[in-house]
Amino acid sequence: MIIEVICHEIEKYRREIDVYALCFDPANESFSMSYCMGDMWGIELKCPLAIRPTSLTFQSGRVSVRFERQEDADAFAAWLVEGEEKVREGFKTMRG
């Protein structure tokens, strides 16, 4: 799934990060990723950032996440990269 991170502050700002999956809880306005570690499945990796997107746009296999400030967009993009690394590492530990 391609996550396109954009921001309103800098019109040309655009980062694309490929992740296995990304969940968004509209009630809490929070992001998370699900991963496994060994024989433990469905572990939730919650985004620890206290930032909220200004909009989300879903298109087949692609999500655009817009933030007001570049600082927030950069922080979210960094979390996506770190989270995806953890998800991929978890898949390598799968048993069963």
Buried (B, 14 or more C-beta within 10 A) or exposed (E): EEBBBBBBEEEEBEBEBEBBEBEBEEEEEBBBBBBBBEEEEEEEBBBEEEBEBEEEEEEEEEBBBBBBBBEBBBBBBBBBEEBBEEBEEBEEEEEE
